């Protein structure tokens, strides 16, 4: 069954921690971590909530310049490949979040970050936490929750193509996801490490990358995909995602996996040209990129990925 919650995006849209490392020359911390919780998945009670009360220790070097303020909308759709079992499909969810900034920063993204509260419970490989079954259902075992968290990955906001029944990215979202090279990452104070993916903050007034100040005119679209289970009763009812804002000295536009599957190369190229940015692609994409990544780590430490995004084999 496909369940869609339609939304108009408009023109855009703690314990022991790793030793902190200095930001790369390209990335700079510009705020505190925050957590976005998706709840009521697969039900009429579907909602998204945000909290900034996350890991405030050891963050005195971060001034809180960029702050997510409120959830403006959300959407959800189940996509199962034609003729395949339910377990071959995913539930794609997204949330539009308003963001304020005290400075006119450029190229700000919220990157997934591993914390001591992240799943799996023993290794904290992901930016995912608090993954639960529906109320009244048996709780996930630790092993079940860990596996689900590992297989929950970032995704461009998507829907179902009404003609083909396949995945199609939503309009005006081709500059909402970022994939970064591992060498550009650092370890924020109080955290276990960044993951090389994130979600771009755009100025809704100009459709550009320079943030508006003193207003909620800035927007980001955070999307995730969660694996469907054999029975809908076993699907996750709720989970949380933690991210931290950084600014980038480089202007980069990413073709996401969902964009690749939607053949959005022309839109990505046009966006990069419009803002003077380089293009990042997954290896194997027909779009010529300035940087081609063989994979994008979504779980595990640097050089020790336990899950990753890769382009589909032709």
C-alpha positions in Angstrom: 0.0 0.0 0.0 1.2 3.5 -0.9 0.3 6.2 1.6 1.0 9.8 0.7 0.8 12.9 2.8 1.0 15.6 0.2 2.7 18.9 1.0 3.5 22.1 -1.0 7.2 22.9 -0.7 6.9 26.2 -2.5 9.8 27.7 -4.4 12.4 25.7 -2.2 11.8 24.9 -0.6 26.5 12.3 26.0 29.0 10.2 28.2 32.4 9.4 26.7 32.9 11.1 23.4 35.5 11.1 20.6 38.4 13.5 20.9 37.3 16.7 19.0 39.2 17.5 15.9 39.5 20.9 14.2 37.1 21.7 11.3 38.6 21.4 7.8 39.4 24.6 5.9 36.1 24.1 4.1 33.7 23.5 7.0 33.0 25.6 10.1 30.6 24.9 13.0 27.8 27.5 13.2 25.4 26.1 15.9 24.3 23.4 18.3 23.0 19.9 17.4 19.3 19.4 17.2 17.1 16.4 17.0 14.1 15.9 14.6 11.6 13.2 15.6 9.3 11.6 13.1 6.3 10.0 14.9 3.1 8.3 14.0 4.7 6.8 10.9 2.2 5.1 8.7 -0.8 6.4 10.6 -3.1 9.5 10.5 -1.1 10.7 13.6 2.0 11.3 11.5 3.9 14.3 12.9 7.4 15.8 13.1 8.8 17.5 16.2 12.1 19.2 16.8 14.2 19.7 19.9 17.5 21.6 20.4 18.1 20.2 23.8 20.8 17.8 22.6 24.4 17.4 23.9 25.0 21.0 25.1 28.1 20.1 26.9 31.5 20.9 25.5 30.0 23.2 22.8 31.3 26.6 24.0 33.2 27.0 20.7 29.9 27.0 18.8 27.9 30.2 19.1 24.5 29.0 18.1 24.4 31.3 15.0 22.1 29.0 13.0 19.0 27.6 14.8 16.1 25.5 13.5 12.8 27.0 14.7 9.7 25.2 13.7 8.4 22.4 11.5 6.4 23.9 8.6 5.3 20.7 7.0 5.9 17.0 6.3 5.2 14.2 3.9 5.3 10.5 3.7 5.0 7.8 1.0 5.6 4.1 0.8 7.4 2.9 -2.3 7.6 -0.8 -3.1 9.2 -2.0 -6.4 6.6 -3.5 -8.7 6.3 -7.2 -8.3 8.5 -7.4 -5.2 7.8 -8.2 -1.6 7.0 -5.4 0.9 10.4 -5.8 2.5 12.0 -4.6 -0.8 10.4 -1.2 -0.2 10.9 1.9 1.9 8.8 4.5 3.7 10.1 7.9 2.5 9.5 10.8 5.0 10.5 14.4 4.9 10.0 17.6 6.9 10.3 21.2 6.0 12.0 23.2 8.8 12.4 26.9 9.2 15.8 28.2 10.3 17.1 31.5 11.7 20.6 32.9 11.5 22.2 35.8 13.2 24.7 36.2 10.4 24.4 36.1 6.6 26.3 32.8 6.2 26.8 31.0 3.0 26.4 27.3 2.2 25.0 26.1 5.5 24.0 22.4 5.9 22.9 20.3 8.8 25.1 17.2 8.8 24.1 13.9 10.4 26.1 13.5 13.7 26.8 10.4 15.8 26.2 10.8 19.5 26.3 8.6 22.6 22.6 8.2 22.2 22.8 6.9 18.6 21.9 3.4 17.5 23.2 0.7 17.4 23.4 0.9 21.2 26.9 -0.6 21.5 28.6 1.2 18.6 26.6 4.4 18.0 27.2 4.2 14.3 24.3 6.3 13.0 22.6 9.6 13.6 19.4 7.7 14.4 18.0 7.1 17.9 14.7 6.4 19.8 13.4 3.9 17.2 10.2 2.3 18.4 7.2 0.2 17.3 3.6 1.4 17.5 2.2 1.9 21.0 0.8 -1.4 22.4 3.0 -3.5 20.2 6.0 -5.5 21.6 9.1 -3.4 21.8 11.9 -4.0 19.3 14.7 -6.2 20.6 18.0 -4.4 20.7 19.1 -6.4 17.6 15.9 -5.4 15.7 16.3 -1.7 16.6 20.0 -1.7 15.7 19.3 -3.3 12.3 16.5 -0.9 11.5 18.7 2.1 12.5 21.5 1.0 10.3 19.2 0.7 7.3 17.5 4.1 7.8 19.2 6.5 5.5 19.0 10.1 4.2 16.9 10.6 1.2 15.7 13.5 -1.0 12.0 14.3 -0.5 10.2 11.9 -2.9 6.8 10.7 -4.1 5.4 8.2 -6.6 5.5 8.9 -10.3 1.8 8.6 -11.2 2.6 7.2 -14.6 5.3 4.6 -13.8 4.6 4.0 -10.2 8.3 4.4 -9.4 10.1 6.9 -7.2 10.2 10.5 -8.3 11.8 13.4 -6.3 9.5 16.3 -5.4 9.8 19.5 -7.5 12.2 22.2 -6.3 14.2 19.9 -4.0 17.3 19.3 -6.2 19.5 21.4 -3.9 18.3 20.0 -0.5 20.7 17.1 0.1 24.5 17.2 0.4 27.1 14.3 0.1 30.6 15.3 1.3 34.0 13.8 0.9 35.3 12.1 4.1 38.4 14.3 4.1 36.3 17.4 4.8 34.8 16.1 8.0 35.8 16.8 11.6 34.7 15.7 15.0 32.6 18.3 16.8 33.2 18.7 20.5 31.0 16.5 22.6 30.1 14.3 19.6 31.4 11.0 18.3 31.8 12.2 14.7 30.1 13.7 11.6 28.6 11.6 8.9 29.2 12.8 5.3 25.7 13.7 4.4 23.4 16.5 5.3 20.6 18.9 4.3 21.1 22.3 2.7 19.6 25.5 4.2 18.3 27.8 1.6 17.0 31.4 1.7 13.3 31.1 0.6 13.2 34.8 -0.3 16.1 34.6 -2.8 16.3 30.8 -3.5 20.0 31.3 -2.8 22.6 30.0 -0.4 23.1 33.2 1.6 21.0 33.0 4.7 18.6 35.7 5.7 19.2 37.2 9.2 16.7 37.8 12.0 13.9 36.0 10.2 12.6 32.5 9.6 12.8 32.9 5.8 15.5 30.2 5.7 14.3 26.6 4.9 15.7 23.1 4.9 14.0 19.9 3.8 15.2 16.9 5.8 14.3 13.5 4.3 14.9 9.9 5.4 13.9 6.5 4.1 13.0 3.6 6.5 12.9 0.0 5.5 9.4 -1.6 5.4 8.9 -4.8 7.2 7.0 -7.9 6.1 4.0 -6.9 8.3 3.0 -3.2 8.7 2.6 -3.9 12.4 6.4 -4.3 12.6 7.2 -1.0 10.8 8.8 1.7 13.0 6.3 4.1 14.5 8.8 6.7 15.5 12.5 7.5 15.2 14.8 10.5 15.8 17.6 12.1 13.7 20.3 14.3 15.1 22.2 16.9 13.0 24.5 19.8 13.5 24.9 23.0 11.3 28.1 23.8 9.5 29.0 26.4 6.9 31.1 25.4 3.8 33.6 27.6 2.0 32.7 25.7 -1.1 29.5 25.9 -3.0 28.5 22.4 -3.9 25.3 20.9 -5.4 24.7 17.2 -4.9 22.8 14.7 -7.1 21.3 12.4 -4.5 20.6 8.7 -5.0 16.9 9.6 -5.4 17.8 12.3 -7.9 19.8 9.8 -9.9 16.9 7.4 -9.9 14.6 10.2 -11.0 17.0 11.3 -13.8 17.3 14.8 -12.5 20.7 15.5 -14.0 19.5 18.5 -16.0 18.0 20.1 -12.9 21.1 19.6 -10.9 23.3 21.0 -13.6 21.0 24.1 -14.0 21.1 24.7 -10.2 24.9 24.4 -10.1 25.2 26.9 -12.9 22.8 29.3 -11.3 24.7 29.5 -8.0 28.2 29.0 -9.4 28.6 25.6 -7.7 30.4 22.4 -8.3 28.6 19.1 -8.8 28.9 16.0 -6.6 27.6 12.7 -7.9 27.7 9.0 -7.1 30.1 7.0 -9.2 28.1 5.6 -12.1 25.8 8.6 -12.5 25.4 9.7 -16.2 25.7 13.3 -14.9 29.3 14.6 -15.2 30.3 15.8 -11.8 33.3 17.7 -10.4 33.5 15.0 -7.7 32.3 11.4 -8.0 32.0 9.5 -4.7 32.0 5.7 -4.9 29.9 5.6 -1.7 28.5 7.8 1.1 28.9 6.5 4.6 25.6 6.6 6.5 26.8 4.5 9.5 30.1 3.7 11.1 33.3 5.6 11.7 35.5 7.2 9.2 37.1 4.4 7.1 34.9 1.8 8.8 31.5 2.3 7.2 28.8 -0.2 8.3 26.3 1.1 5.9 26.6 3.4 2.8 24.8 4.8 -0.1 25.9 3.6 -3.5 24.6 4.1 -7.0 22.5 1.1 -8.3 24.2 -1.4 -10.5 23.0 -0.9 -14.2 
